[in-house]
Amino acid sequence: MTTNHKTLWELLWDYDPNGLVAVNHDLDIKVVNPAFCRMFHTSAETAMGQKLTTLIPDASDFIQTWEEGGEARGIEREYPQHNLYVRLVLFSIREEDIIACILVDLTHEFQQKNEMVTLKRETIQQVSQVVDKQMSVAQQIAGLLGETTAETKVSLLKLLEMIEQENI
């Protein structure tokens, strides 16, 4: 029975789309799953035994989780050198001298969000340019109307002057 459970757990470990890593309190990598290796472009053989900081330079979340005990959820981090954006779930298992971390890959969603922000920014710039152009055209039209109105007034004043001179 134990063998089947172990096989099941091994399958879950291998097929989990989330990155899984366990380090000791000195941040030596003890175990990683295939998803973690894909995320950080490494192999399990290369990663195991290394310091976590060789793959994740800022390991302060791991250290804080160890020092405070318990768990930390919902921490989002970007690792641009790996083109990766993740949400971390960290928990310490003191009796095993382990800090475990689940990394949920949010890279696709993060990129979509950034693309949407860029698109909105570009659209706002385009609308602003159109409004500026409309204002410029409106000013030109107002200028022309003002000019022709002034010309009309000058002509009317001349006509009025001529009429008044006829009446005298």
C-alpha positions in Angstrom: 0.0 0.0 0.0 2.8 2.4 0.8 4.5 1.8 -2.5 1.3 2.9 -4.4 1.0 6.0 -2.3 4.6 6.8 -2.9 4.1 6.3 -6.6 1.1 8.5 -6.5 3.0 11.2 -4.5 5.9 11.0 -7.0 3.5 11.4 -9.9 1.9 14.4 -8.2 5.3 15.8 -7.6 6.4 15.3 -11.2 3.2 16.5 -12.8 2.4 19.5 -10.5 2.5 22.6 -12.8 3.6 24.6 -9.8 7.3 24.9 -9.0 8.1 23.2 -5.7 11.4 23.7 -3.8 12.5 22.8 -0.3 15.6 24.3 1.3 17.2 24.0 4.7 17.6 27.0 7.0 21.0 27.7 5.4 19.1 28.0 2.0 20.8 24.9 0.6 18.4 23.4 -2.0 17.3 19.9 -0.8 14.7 19.0 -3.4 13.0 20.5 -6.5 10.3 19.3 -8.9 10.4 19.4 -12.7 8.2 22.5 -12.9 10.7 24.4 -10.7 13.5 23.3 -13.0 11.6 24.5 -16.1 10.9 27.9 -14.4 14.5 28.5 -13.5 16.1 26.8 -16.5 18.0 24.2 -14.5 18.1 20.5 -13.8 17.4 18.8 -10.5 20.9 17.5 -10.4 22.4 21.0 -10.9 20.0 22.7 -8.4 20.2 20.3 -5.5 23.0 21.2 -3.1 23.3 24.7 -4.4 22.4 27.8 -2.4 18.9 29.0 -3.3 20.4 32.4 -4.0 22.1 31.1 -7.1 18.6 30.9 -8.7 16.6 33.4 -6.6 19.0 36.2 -5.6 16.6 37.7 -3.1 15.7 35.0 -0.7 14.5 37.3 2.1 11.0 35.8 1.9 12.4 32.4 2.7 14.5 33.8 5.6 11.6 35.7 7.0 9.4 32.6 6.9 12.0 30.6 8.7 12.5 33.2 11.4 8.8 33.9 11.9 7.7 30.3 11.5 4.4 29.4 10.1 3.6 30.3 6.5 3.5 33.2 4.1 0.9 33.3 1.2 0.3 35.5 -1.8 3.7 37.0 -2.1 4.2 38.0 -5.8 7.7 38.2 -7.2 9.2 38.9 -10.6 12.4 37.2 -11.7 13.2 39.0 -15.0 16.4 37.1 -15.6 14.1 34.0 -16.0 11.2 35.8 -17.6 9.1 34.7 -14.7 6.4 36.2 -12.5 5.2 34.0 -9.6 3.0 33.9 -6.5 4.8 32.3 -3.6 3.4 30.1 -0.8 6.1 29.5 1.8 6.0 27.4 5.0 8.6 26.2 7.4 8.8 22.7 8.8 11.1 23.2 11.7 11.2 19.5 12.8 12.7 18.7 9.4 14.8 21.9 9.1 12.9 22.7 5.9 11.5 25.8 4.2 9.1 24.7 1.5 7.9 26.9 -1.3 5.2 26.5 -3.9 5.7 28.9 -6.9 2.5 29.5 -8.9 3.5 30.7 -12.4 1.6 33.9 -13.2 3.9 35.0 -16.1 1.2 34.8 -18.8 -1.3 36.8 -16.7 1.3 39.3 -15.8 2.3 39.8 -19.5 -1.4 40.1 -20.5 -1.9 42.7 -17.8 1.2 44.7 -18.9 0.1 44.5 -22.5 -3.4 45.8 -21.5 -1.8 48.7 -19.6 0.4 49.5 -22.6 -2.6 49.4 -24.9 -4.6 51.7 -22.6 -1.7 54.1 -22.4 -1.3 54.2 -26.2 -5.0 54.7 -26.6 -5.0 57.6 -24.2 -2.1 59.2 -26.0 -3.9 58.8 -29.4 -7.2 60.3 -28.0 -5.2 63.2 -26.5 -3.6 63.8 -29.9 -7.0 63.8 -31.6 -8.4 66.2 -29.0 -5.3 68.5 -29.5 -5.9 68.5 -33.3 -9.6 69.2 -32.8 -8.8 72.1 -30.5 -6.3 73.5 -33.1 -8.9 73.2 -35.9 -11.5 74.8 -33.7 -9.1 77.7 -32.9 -8.4 78.1 -36.7 -12.2 78.1 -37.4 -12.8 80.6 -34.6 -10.0 82.8 -36.0 -11.5 82.7 -39.5 -15.0 83.4 -38.2 -13.6 86.3 -36.1 -11.8 87.7 -39.2 -14.9 87.4 -41.5 -17.1 88.9 -38.7 -14.7 91.8 -38.4 -14.6 92.3 -42.2 -18.4 92.2 -42.2 -18.6 94.8 -39.4 -16.2 97.0 -41.3 -18.3 96.7 -44.4 -21.5 97.4 -42.5 -19.9 100.5 -40.8 -18.8 101.8 -44.2 -22.3 101.2 -45.6 -23.9 102.9 -42.5 -21.5 105.8 -43.0 -22.5 106.1 -46.7 -26.2 106.0 -45.8 -25.7 108.7 -43.1 -23.8 110.9 -45.6 -26.7 110.6 -48.1 -29.1 111.7 -45.5 -27.2 114.8 -44.7 
